[in-house]
Amino acid sequence: MFTFEGIYTPAITPYAADGRIDFAAFADVLESLTEAQVHGIIIGGQPVSIMHKAWKSVWRWWNMRAK
């Protein structure tokens, strides 16, 4: 059974002036949360289409960090 322990925090989703997700700023948000050594990052609380774009950004950021 999985037990949640530690600090889980939501990640804000920054937007550009044109209303699109600012992926560079979102990567900075995720990086700062990782550097703060949180135990989990919560993505959600938004309409599904936006959440899907946010998840794509998380995966893009994660893959860039892995290289």
VMD Tcl script that builds the backbone (N, CA, C; Angstrom):
set m [mol new atoms 201]
animate dup $m
set s [atomselect $m all]
$s set {name element resname resid chain x y z} {
  {N N MET 1 A 0.845 -1.190 0.000}
  {CA C MET 1 A 0.000 0.000 0.000}
  {C C MET 1 A 0.886 1.247 0.000}
  {N N PHE 2 A 0.526 2.208 -0.820}
  {CA C PHE 2 A 1.298 3.443 -0.922}
  {C C PHE 2 A 0.869 4.407 0.183}
  {N N THR 3 A 1.845 4.993 0.853}
  {CA C THR 3 A 1.581 5.969 1.908}
  {C C THR 3 A 2.199 7.300 1.505}
  {N N PHE 4 A 1.396 8.358 1.549}
  {CA C PHE 4 A 1.917 9.694 1.272}
  {C C PHE 4 A 2.630 10.202 2.511}
  {N N GLU 5 A 3.880 10.594 2.333}
  {CA C GLU 5 A 4.651 11.185 3.414}
  {C C GLU 5 A 5.435 12.359 2.856}
  {N N GLY 6 A 5.674 13.331 3.676}
  {CA C GLY 6 A 6.484 14.462 3.247}
  {C C GLY 6 A 5.647 15.637 2.787}
  {N N ILE 7 A 6.256 16.428 1.931}
  {CA C ILE 7 A 5.637 17.666 1.460}
  {C C ILE 7 A 5.222 17.509 0.004}
  {N N TYR 8 A 3.937 17.695 -0.259}
  {CA C TYR 8 A 3.376 17.679 -1.611}
  {C C TYR 8 A 2.783 19.052 -1.850}
  {N N THR 9 A 3.201 19.698 -2.899}
  {CA C THR 9 A 2.739 21.060 -3.147}
  {C C THR 9 A 2.221 21.197 -4.582}
  {N N PRO 10 A 1.205 22.019 -4.769}
  {CA C PRO 10 A 0.750 22.259 -6.138}
  {C C PRO 10 A 1.740 23.158 -6.872}
  {N N ALA 11 A 1.837 22.954 -8.162}
  {CA C ALA 11 A 2.659 23.825 -9.003}
  {C C ALA 11 A 1.732 24.806 -9.703}
  {N N ILE 12 A 2.081 26.070 -9.628}
  {CA C ILE 12 A 1.291 27.056 -10.360}
  {C C ILE 12 A 1.582 26.897 -11.852}
  {N N THR 13 A 0.655 27.303 -12.677}
  {CA C THR 13 A 0.856 27.268 -14.122}
  {C C THR 13 A 0.918 28.703 -14.617}
  {N N PRO 14 A 2.098 29.174 -14.993}
  {CA C PRO 14 A 2.217 30.554 -15.473}
  {C C PRO 14 A 1.738 30.676 -16.918}
  {N N TYR 15 A 1.134 31.798 -17.213}
  {CA C TYR 15 A 0.600 32.058 -18.550}
  {C C TYR 15 A 1.302 33.249 -19.179}
  {N N ALA 16 A 1.467 33.205 -20.480}
  {CA C ALA 16 A 2.016 34.330 -21.245}
  {C C ALA 16 A 0.898 35.344 -21.488}
  {N N ALA 17 A 1.270 36.490 -21.998}
  {CA C ALA 17 A 0.294 37.553 -22.254}
  {C C ALA 17 A -0.787 37.130 -23.237}
  {N N ASP 18 A -0.463 36.189 -24.141}
  {CA C ASP 18 A -1.441 35.742 -25.129}
  {C C ASP 18 A -2.367 34.646 -24.600}
  {N N GLY 19 A -2.228 34.274 -23.333}
  {CA C GLY 19 A -3.107 33.282 -22.726}
  {C C GLY 19 A -2.594 31.854 -22.797}
  {N N ARG 20 A -1.492 31.640 -23.478}
  {CA C ARG 20 A -0.917 30.290 -23.550}
  {C C ARG 20 A -0.062 30.020 -22.314}
  {N N ILE 21 A 0.137 28.740 -22.035}
  {CA C ILE 21 A 1.026 28.379 -20.932}
  {C C ILE 21 A 2.440 28.815 -21.292}
  {N N ASP 22 A 3.101 29.456 -20.347}
  {CA C ASP 22 A 4.494 29.862 -20.519}
  {C C ASP 22 A 5.358 28.683 -20.074}
  {N N PHE 23 A 5.751 27.845 -21.036}
  {CA C PHE 23 A 6.446 26.601 -20.718}
  {C C PHE 23 A 7.817 26.834 -20.098}
  {N N ALA 24 A 8.504 27.884 -20.500}
  {CA C ALA 24 A 9.813 28.186 -19.911}
  {C C ALA 24 A 9.648 28.559 -18.434}
  {N N ALA 25 A 8.657 29.391 -18.143}
  {CA C ALA 25 A 8.403 29.766 -16.750}
  {C C ALA 25 A 7.913 28.565 -15.947}
  {N N PHE 26 A 7.126 27.693 -16.582}
  {CA C PHE 26 A 6.642 26.493 -15.893}
  {C C PHE 26 A 7.806 25.575 -15.538}
  {N N ALA 27 A 8.769 25.455 -16.442}
  {CA C ALA 27 A 9.969 24.664 -16.153}
  {C C ALA 27 A 10.718 25.254 -14.963}
  {N N ASP 28 A 10.772 26.588 -14.875}
  {CA C ASP 28 A 11.413 27.239 -13.726}
  {C C ASP 28 A 10.678 26.922 -12.429}
  {N N VAL 29 A 9.348 26.914 -12.475}
  {CA C VAL 29 A 8.548 26.573 -11.293}
  {C C VAL 29 A 8.874 25.150 -10.835}
  {N N LEU 30 A 8.877 24.217 -11.785}
  {CA C LEU 30 A 9.164 22.819 -11.438}
  {C C LEU 30 A 10.584 22.658 -10.916}
  {N N GLU 31 A 11.513 23.365 -11.519}
  {CA C GLU 31 A 12.905 23.299 -11.061}
  {C C GLU 31 A 13.038 23.826 -9.635}
  {N N SER 32 A 12.361 24.924 -9.338}
  {CA C SER 32 A 12.456 25.487 -7.986}
  {C C SER 32 A 11.839 24.553 -6.947}
  {N N LEU 33 A 10.749 23.882 -7.309}
  {CA C LEU 33 A 10.147 22.923 -6.380}
  {C C LEU 33 A 11.064 21.719 -6.162}
  {N N THR 34 A 11.727 21.286 -7.228}
  {CA C THR 34 A 12.672 20.175 -7.113}
  {C C THR 34 A 13.856 20.572 -6.243}
  {N N GLU 35 A 14.369 21.770 -6.454}
  {CA C GLU 35 A 15.491 22.254 -5.644}
  {C C GLU 35 A 15.104 22.397 -4.173}
  {N N ALA 36 A 13.823 22.699 -3.920}
  {CA C ALA 36 A 13.337 22.803 -2.541}
  {C C ALA 36 A 13.134 21.431 -1.904}
  {N N GLN 37 A 13.345 20.377 -2.688}
  {CA C GLN 37 A 13.274 18.991 -2.250}
  {C C GLN 37 A 11.900 18.589 -1.714}
  {N N VAL 38 A 10.849 19.094 -2.388}
  {CA C VAL 38 A 9.515 18.625 -2.029}
  {C C VAL 38 A 9.418 17.158 -2.422}
  {N N HIS 39 A 8.520 16.439 -1.788}
  {CA C HIS 39 A 8.390 15.006 -2.038}
  {C C HIS 39 A 7.462 14.690 -3.207}
  {N N GLY 40 A 6.651 15.647 -3.584}
  {CA C GLY 40 A 5.735 15.445 -4.697}
  {C C GLY 40 A 5.212 16.771 -5.198}
  {N N ILE 41 A 4.898 16.809 -6.483}
  {CA C ILE 41 A 4.352 18.014 -7.116}
  {C C ILE 41 A 2.973 17.674 -7.648}
  {N N ILE 42 A 2.001 18.480 -7.288}
  {CA C ILE 42 A 0.623 18.251 -7.693}
  {C C ILE 42 A 0.315 19.126 -8.900}
  {N N ILE 43 A -0.118 18.479 -9.965}
  {CA C ILE 43 A -0.537 19.190 -11.169}
  {C C ILE 43 A -2.038 18.977 -11.284}
  {N N GLY 44 A -2.794 20.030 -11.298}
  {CA C GLY 44 A -4.238 19.855 -11.413}
  {C C GLY 44 A -4.998 21.072 -10.960}
  {N N GLY 45 A -6.289 20.880 -10.804}
  {CA C GLY 45 A -7.145 21.976 -10.386}
  {C C GLY 45 A -7.489 22.917 -11.528}
  {N N GLN 46 A -7.309 22.446 -12.754}
  {CA C GLN 46 A -7.564 23.262 -13.922}
  {C C GLN 46 A -8.404 22.462 -14.901}
  {N N PRO 47 A -8.942 23.149 -15.914}
  {CA C PRO 47 A -9.659 22.394 -16.941}
  {C C PRO 47 A -8.774 21.309 -17.545}
  {N N VAL 48 A -9.370 20.228 -17.978}
  {CA C VAL 48 A -8.622 19.064 -18.442}
  {C C VAL 48 A -7.678 19.403 -19.588}
  {N N SER 49 A -8.096 20.196 -20.546}
  {CA C SER 49 A -7.220 20.497 -21.692}
  {C C SER 49 A -5.964 21.231 -21.238}
  {N N ILE 50 A -6.109 22.134 -20.291}
  {CA C ILE 50 A -4.944 22.860 -19.777}
  {C C ILE 50 A -4.072 21.920 -18.961}
  {N N MET 51 A -4.714 21.049 -18.174}
  {CA C MET 51 A -3.958 20.105 -17.364}
  {C C MET 51 A -3.132 19.187 -18.258}
  {N N HIS 52 A -3.699 18.758 -19.394}
  {CA C HIS 52 A -2.971 17.902 -20.321}
  {C C HIS 52 A -1.724 18.624 -20.840}
  {N N LYS 53 A -1.869 19.900 -21.194}
  {CA C LYS 53 A -0.714 20.673 -21.652}
  {C C LYS 53 A 0.319 20.801 -20.547}
  {N N ALA 54 A -0.139 20.986 -19.315}
  {CA C ALA 54 A 0.789 21.100 -18.193}
  {C C ALA 54 A 1.559 19.804 -18.010}
  {N N TRP 55 A 0.888 18.664 -18.106}
  {CA C TRP 55 A 1.569 17.372 -17.965}
  {C C TRP 55 A 2.585 17.175 -19.067}
  {N N LYS 56 A 2.244 17.574 -20.299}
  {CA C LYS 56 A 3.199 17.465 -21.395}
  {C C LYS 56 A 4.445 18.290 -21.077}
  {N N SER 57 A 4.245 19.451 -20.466}
  {CA C SER 57 A 5.368 20.295 -20.101}
  {C C SER 57 A 6.207 19.641 -19.004}
  {N N VAL 58 A 5.541 19.000 -18.049}
  {CA C VAL 58 A 6.274 18.301 -16.982}
  {C C VAL 58 A 7.158 17.223 -17.589}
  {N N TRP 59 A 6.597 16.436 -18.501}
  {CA C TRP 59 A 7.391 15.372 -19.126}
  {C C TRP 59 A 8.530 15.959 -19.933}
  {N N ARG 60 A 8.304 17.031 -20.664}
  {CA C ARG 60 A 9.363 17.674 -21.449}
  {C C ARG 60 A 10.481 18.131 -20.521}
  {N N TRP 61 A 10.116 18.799 -19.420}
  {CA C TRP 61 A 11.094 19.282 -18.445}
  {C C TRP 61 A 11.855 18.112 -17.828}
  {N N TRP 62 A 11.147 17.063 -17.450}
  {CA C TRP 62 A 11.782 15.909 -16.812}
  {C C TRP 62 A 12.793 15.264 -17.757}
  {N N ASN 63 A 12.427 15.109 -19.020}
  {CA C ASN 63 A 13.331 14.511 -19.985}
  {C C ASN 63 A 14.546 15.387 -20.254}
  {N N MET 64 A 14.377 16.703 -20.242}
  {CA C MET 64 A 15.509 17.600 -20.414}
  {C C MET 64 A 16.473 17.486 -19.233}
  {N N ARG 65 A 15.936 17.340 -18.018}
  {CA C ARG 65 A 16.778 17.205 -16.814}
  {C C ARG 65 A 17.557 15.901 -16.853}
  {N N ALA 66 A 16.966 14.854 -17.408}
  {CA C ALA 66 A 17.582 13.531 -17.403}
  {C C ALA 66 A 18.787 13.453 -18.345}
  {N N LYS 67 A 18.866 14.359 -19.297}
  {CA C LYS 67 A 19.961 14.296 -20.289}
  {C C LYS 67 A 21.227 14.942 -19.781}
}
mol reanalyze $m
mol bondsrecalc $m
mol representation Tube
mol addrep $m
